[in-house]
Amino acid sequence: MSNLQEKNYVLNNLPFRPAKPRNEGLTMVMDKGLSTREAEDLIESSGEFIDMIKLGWATSYVSPHLQKKLDVYKSAGIPFYFGGTLFEAFIIRGQFEDYRRVLDKYEMPLCEVSDGSIELNHEQKCKYIELLAKQTTVLSEVGSKDAEKILAPYEWIELMQKELQAGAWKVIGEAREAGNVGLFRDTGEVRQGLVKEIIHTIPADRIIWEAPQKSQQVWFIKLLGANVNLGNIGTHEVIPLETLRLGLRGDTFSHFLGGNIVN
């Protein structure tokens, strides 16, 4: 039985969902430039189900009233962070220390280290993770935004292991906001063999799988259960995803019932 706050009525035999703050079953939501009012509406409608919010790529650079919006998330107790592309934008310009000052300025509880758009020596990437882990909680992203750059499963595993060892709290499997690179083919189909190879070695609770498409979310839930960590979830997809996790949507309706079916 779920131990989240009481719902509008009682349904038996639902999968367990841990209460926040939690270490697994995370839902990471992508803010692509919400206004402060939209952020307030998001919290009102879906805040209970959101574990962290990513300010997509470098949208924070051009978003008006950024601090006001961050204050909304902070008041709701939801951690937030800048997308990894912003980190890369600072790194490619030789502004790492400036990036660290920006993290402090906005009191970022999390940060993302990635190299999806730039070529970055992996030893140097791990050094950035190590340094930033002394300042905030680090999420590190593995995988390229370039659809032509395909990593073998052993490469994904090796990179994830080293980044966790460097101090990353969790590693993120790259998919972009569209879900058509990295973990996925350009059609959005999951690279199933790749994922299964990864979880054979890397503990599933240490990975956040970017899965913006419903079919991708369904696949991961069926493979790893209701409490798989999923990311790049659209702001209007938070509640739909929660119903998928609970087996209350057609795609996962029978998955968690087992023998508890009344005819």
C-alpha positions in Angstrom: 0.0 0.0 0.0 1.3 3.5 -0.9 2.1 5.7 2.1 1.8 9.0 0.3 -0.8 11.4 1.7 -4.4 10.2 1.7 -6.0 10.3 -1.7 -9.6 11.1 -2.6 -10.8 7.6 -2.1 -9.5 4.1 -1.2 -8.2 1.6 -3.7 -6.6 -1.6 -2.5 -3.5 -3.5 -3.9 -1.6 -0.5 -5.2 2.2 -0.7 -5.4 4.1 0.9 -2.5 5.3 4.4 -3.1 7.7 5.9 -0.5 7.0 9.4 0.8 9.3 12.3 0.1 12.1 12.9 0.5 13.0 9.5 -1.1 16.0 7.9 -2.6 14.1 5.9 -5.2 11.0 6.3 -7.3 12.1 9.8 -8.1 10.3 11.9 -10.7 12.5 14.6 -12.2 10.5 17.3 -14.0 11.9 19.6 -16.7 11.0 23.3 -16.5 11.5 24.6 -20.0 10.8 28.2 -19.1 7.8 28.3 -16.8 6.6 31.7 -15.5 6.4 32.2 -11.7 2.6 31.7 -11.9 2.9 28.6 -13.9 5.4 27.3 -11.4 2.9 28.0 -8.6 0.2 26.1 -10.6 2.6 23.2 -11.1 3.3 22.9 -7.4 -0.4 23.1 -6.6 -1.4 20.4 -9.0 1.6 18.1 -8.9 4.1 19.1 -6.2 3.4 16.0 -4.1 4.8 13.8 -6.9 7.8 15.9 -8.0 11.2 15.1 -6.4 13.4 17.6 -8.3 13.0 20.2 -11.1 15.6 20.8 -13.8 15.7 24.2 -15.4 16.1 22.8 -18.9 19.5 23.3 -20.7 20.3 27.0 -20.4 16.8 28.4 -20.1 17.7 30.0 -16.8 20.0 32.5 -18.6 17.0 34.1 -20.4 14.1 33.3 -18.0 12.7 36.5 -16.4 12.1 36.6 -12.6 14.3 33.6 -12.1 14.8 34.1 -8.4 11.1 34.5 -7.8 10.4 31.2 -9.5 13.2 29.4 -7.6 11.7 30.7 -4.3 8.4 29.0 -5.3 10.2 25.7 -5.7 12.2 26.2 -2.5 9.1 27.1 -0.5 7.5 23.8 -1.7 10.6 21.9 -0.6 11.5 20.7 -4.1 15.2 20.7 -5.0 16.0 22.3 -8.4 19.1 22.6 -10.6 20.4 24.0 -13.8 20.5 21.7 -16.9 23.8 20.2 -17.8 24.0 22.2 -21.0 24.5 25.3 -18.9 27.4 23.7 -17.1 28.9 22.9 -20.5 28.3 26.4 -21.7 30.5 27.7 -18.8 33.1 25.0 -19.3 33.6 25.6 -23.0 34.2 29.3 -22.2 36.7 28.6 -19.5 34.3 29.9 -16.8 34.2 27.1 -14.3 34.7 29.3 -11.3 32.0 31.7 -12.6 29.7 28.6 -12.7 30.5 27.8 -9.1 29.6 31.4 -8.1 26.3 31.1 -10.0 25.5 27.9 -8.0 26.2 29.8 -4.8 24.2 32.9 -5.9 21.0 30.9 -6.5 21.7 28.5 -3.6 21.4 25.5 -5.9 20.8 22.3 -3.8 21.8 20.2 -6.9 23.9 20.6 -10.0 24.3 18.5 -13.2 27.7 17.7 -14.7 27.4 16.6 -18.3 29.4 16.4 -21.6 26.6 15.7 -24.1 27.4 18.7 -26.3 31.1 19.2 -25.8 34.2 17.0 -25.9 35.5 16.7 -22.4 38.2 14.4 -21.1 36.6 12.0 -18.7 39.3 12.3 -16.1 38.6 16.1 -16.2 34.8 15.5 -16.0 35.4 13.4 -12.9 37.5 16.1 -11.4 34.7 18.6 -11.9 32.3 16.2 -10.2 34.7 15.8 -7.3 35.1 19.6 -6.8 31.4 20.3 -7.2 30.4 17.5 -4.8 32.1 19.5 -2.0 29.8 22.4 -2.8 26.4 20.8 -3.6 24.8 17.5 -4.5 25.9 16.3 -8.0 24.0 14.5 -10.7 26.2 13.4 -13.6 24.8 12.7 -17.0 26.2 9.9 -19.2 25.6 9.8 -22.9 25.8 12.1 -25.9 23.2 14.4 -27.5 24.8 13.5 -30.8 22.7 10.6 -32.3 25.7 9.5 -34.3 27.8 9.0 -31.1 27.0 5.5 -29.9 28.6 4.1 -26.8 28.9 0.4 -26.2 27.3 -1.0 -23.0 30.7 -1.5 -21.3 31.5 2.1 -22.0 28.3 3.3 -20.3 29.0 1.1 -17.3 32.6 2.2 -17.0 31.7 5.9 -17.2 28.8 5.6 -14.7 31.0 3.7 -12.2 33.8 6.3 -12.4 31.4 9.2 -12.0 29.7 7.6 -9.0 33.1 7.0 -7.5 34.0 10.7 -8.1 31.1 11.8 -5.9 28.0 11.8 -8.0 24.8 11.1 -6.0 23.2 9.6 -9.0 24.0 9.2 -12.7 21.5 10.2 -15.4 21.0 8.2 -18.6 20.9 10.8 -21.5 17.9 11.0 -23.8 17.4 14.7 -24.4 14.0 16.3 -23.9 12.6 14.5 -26.9 13.8 11.0 -25.9 15.5 10.1 -29.2 19.2 9.8 -28.4 21.4 8.0 -26.0 19.3 5.3 -24.3 16.9 5.4 -27.2 16.9 5.0 -31.0 15.8 8.0 -33.1 12.3 6.4 -33.1 12.1 6.6 -29.3 12.5 2.9 -29.0 14.4 1.8 -25.9 17.8 0.2 -26.4 16.7 -2.7 -24.3 19.9 -4.6 -24.4 21.9 -1.6 -23.3 19.7 -0.8 -20.3 19.7 -4.5 -19.2 23.5 -4.6 -19.4 23.8 -1.4 -17.3 21.5 -2.5 -14.5 23.4 -5.9 -14.3 26.3 -3.9 -12.9 25.1 -0.5 -11.7 22.4 -0.5 -8.9 19.2 0.7 -10.4 18.5 3.2 -7.5 21.7 5.1 -8.5 20.4 5.8 -12.0 17.8 8.3 -13.2 16.6 7.3 -16.7 15.5 10.2 -18.9 12.2 9.0 -20.3 10.0 11.9 -21.6 7.8 9.6 -23.7 4.9 7.6 -22.2 6.0 4.4 -24.0 9.5 4.8 -22.5 8.1 5.3 -19.0 5.9 2.3 -19.3 8.8 0.1 -20.4 11.0 1.2 -17.4 8.1 0.7 -15.0 7.4 -2.8 -16.2 11.1 -3.6 -16.1 12.1 -2.0 -12.8 8.9 -1.5 -10.9 6.8 1.5 -9.7 9.8 3.0 -8.0 12.2 3.4 -10.9 13.8 6.8 -11.1 12.6 8.7 -14.2 13.6 12.1 -15.6 12.8 14.8 -18.2 9.2 14.4 -17.4 7.0 17.2 -18.8 5.2 19.5 -16.4 1.8 18.2 -17.7 2.9 14.6 -17.5 3.6 14.3 -13.7 0.2 13.0 -12.6 -0.2 10.8 -15.7 3.2 9.3 -14.8 2.1 8.7 -11.2 -0.9 6.8 -12.4 1.4 4.6 -14.6 3.5 3.9 -11.5 0.4 2.9 -9.5 -1.1 0.7 -12.3 -4.0 3.1 -12.7 -3.7 3.7 -16.4 -4.3 1.2 -19.2 -0.6 0.7 -20.1 0.2 -0.7 -16.6 -3.3 -1.6 -15.4 -2.7 -5.3 -14.9 1.0 -5.2 -14.2 0.8 -4.8 -10.4 -2.4 -6.7 -9.7 -0.9 -10.2 -9.7 -3.5 -12.6 -8.5 -5.6 -9.8 -6.9 -8.2 -9.7 -9.7 -11.9 -10.0 -8.8 -14.1 -11.2 -11.6 
